[in-house]
C-alpha cells in the first residue's frame, strides 16, 4: 500500500512539474531569396509531430529585423498560409503551394493583410 501511494504521489509531482511536459522540437530549413527583389533570409520551423503550427521567421538582409510567421494546425497538404506578425500585429501573409522543404527551390507569394498587394517569393535552400 505504501509503494502504491509513493508511486501515485511521485507521478502527481512529475505531472505538475513544468519541465515534465514534452516540448515541441523543430527541424529548421533555411532559405535565401527575395520578396519583390528585396533580399531575405527565411527559416521554416517544421514541428516534430502533426499537432503544432509550422512557424519560422525571416528578415530583409538590408534591415536585419526578425519577422515571425506561423500557420494553422493541420495544414500539411502542401498548401500553407503563413501569417506574419511584427510587435504582435499581423502585417501580411505568405501562401506556398506544394511546399516541400527537401527541394532546393521554394516559390510562393507574399500578401498584405488586406490582400490588395502581392509579391512573388522565390527562395533557394541554404546548404
C-alpha positions as CSV (number, residue, x, y, z in Angstrom):
1,X,0.0,0.0,0.0
2,X,2.8,2.4,0.8
3,X,4.5,1.6,-2.5
4,X,1.3,2.4,-4.4
5,X,0.9,5.7,-2.5
6,X,4.5,6.6,-3.1
7,X,4.2,6.0,-6.9
8,X,0.9,7.9,-7.1
9,X,2.5,10.9,-5.3
10,X,5.6,10.7,-7.4
11,X,3.5,10.6,-10.6
12,X,1.5,13.6,-9.5
13,X,4.7,15.6,-8.7
14,X,6.2,14.8,-12.1
15,X,3.0,15.7,-14.0
16,X,2.7,19.1,-12.2
17,X,6.3,20.0,-12.9
18,X,6.6,22.4,-15.9
19,X,9.6,20.6,-17.2
20,X,7.6,17.3,-17.4
21,X,5.6,18.4,-20.4
22,X,7.0,17.5,-23.7
23,X,8.4,20.4,-25.6
24,X,8.0,20.6,-29.3
25,X,11.1,20.3,-31.3
26,X,11.5,21.8,-34.7
27,X,13.6,20.9,-37.8
28,X,14.9,24.1,-39.3
29,X,15.1,24.7,-43.1
30,X,16.9,27.8,-44.1
31,X,16.4,29.6,-47.4
32,X,17.7,32.7,-49.1
33,X,15.8,34.6,-51.7
34,X,13.7,37.7,-52.3
35,X,10.3,39.2,-51.9
36,X,9.7,41.6,-54.8
37,X,13.5,41.7,-55.5
38,X,14.3,42.6,-51.8
39,X,16.7,40.0,-50.5
40,X,15.6,38.0,-47.5
41,X,16.7,35.1,-45.3
42,X,13.8,32.8,-44.2
43,X,13.8,29.9,-41.8
44,X,10.9,27.4,-41.7
45,X,10.5,25.5,-38.4
46,X,8.7,22.2,-39.0
47,X,7.3,20.6,-35.8
48,X,8.4,17.1,-34.9
49,X,4.7,16.0,-34.8
50,X,1.5,16.7,-36.5
51,X,-0.4,18.8,-33.9
52,X,1.6,22.0,-34.0
53,X,1.9,25.0,-36.2
54,X,4.5,25.4,-38.8
55,X,6.3,28.6,-37.9
56,X,9.5,30.4,-38.5
57,X,10.9,33.8,-39.2
58,X,12.5,35.9,-41.9
59,X,14.3,39.2,-42.2
60,X,15.3,41.5,-45.0
61,X,19.0,41.4,-45.3
62,X,19.1,45.2,-45.5
63,X,17.3,45.8,-42.2
64,X,18.0,42.5,-40.2
65,X,14.8,42.9,-38.2
66,X,13.3,39.5,-37.5
67,X,9.7,39.0,-38.6
68,X,7.9,35.9,-37.2
69,X,5.3,33.8,-39.0
70,X,3.1,30.8,-38.3
71,X,0.4,28.7,-39.9
72,X,-2.6,26.9,-38.6
73,X,-2.5,23.4,-37.2
74,X,-3.0,20.5,-39.6
75,X,-2.2,22.2,-42.9
76,X,0.3,19.7,-44.1
77,X,-1.1,19.1,-47.6
78,X,1.5,21.2,-49.3
79,X,-0.5,24.5,-49.4
80,X,0.2,26.7,-46.5
81,X,-0.9,30.2,-45.4
82,X,1.6,31.5,-43.0
83,X,0.7,34.8,-41.3
84,X,3.5,37.1,-40.3
85,X,3.4,39.4,-37.3
86,X,5.5,42.3,-36.0
87,X,5.1,43.5,-32.4
88,X,2.0,41.2,-32.0
89,X,0.3,42.8,-35.1
90,X,-0.5,40.8,-38.2
91,X,1.2,42.5,-41.1
92,X,1.0,40.2,-44.0
93,X,1.0,36.5,-45.1
94,X,2.7,34.0,-47.3
95,X,1.0,31.4,-49.5
96,X,3.1,28.4,-50.5
97,X,1.7,25.8,-52.9
98,X,3.1,22.3,-52.7
99,X,5.7,23.3,-50.1
100,X,8.5,20.8,-49.9
101,X,11.5,21.6,-47.7
102,X,13.6,18.9,-49.4
103,X,13.6,20.8,-52.7
104,X,16.3,23.3,-53.5
105,X,13.8,25.9,-54.5
106,X,10.6,27.2,-52.9
107,X,8.2,29.5,-54.7
108,X,5.2,31.4,-53.3
109,X,3.6,34.7,-52.8
110,X,3.5,37.3,-50.1
111,X,0.4,39.4,-49.5
112,X,-0.6,42.5,-47.4
113,X,-3.1,41.6,-44.7
114,X,-5.9,43.1,-46.8
115,X,-4.8,41.1,-49.8
116,X,-4.6,44.2,-52.0
117,X,-0.9,43.9,-52.8
118,X,1.1,40.7,-53.5
119,X,4.7,39.9,-54.4
120,X,6.4,36.8,-55.7
121,X,8.6,35.0,-53.3
122,X,11.5,32.9,-54.7
123,X,13.7,31.1,-52.2
124,X,16.7,28.8,-52.5
125,X,17.8,26.4,-49.8
126,X,21.0,27.3,-48.0
127,X,23.3,24.3,-47.9
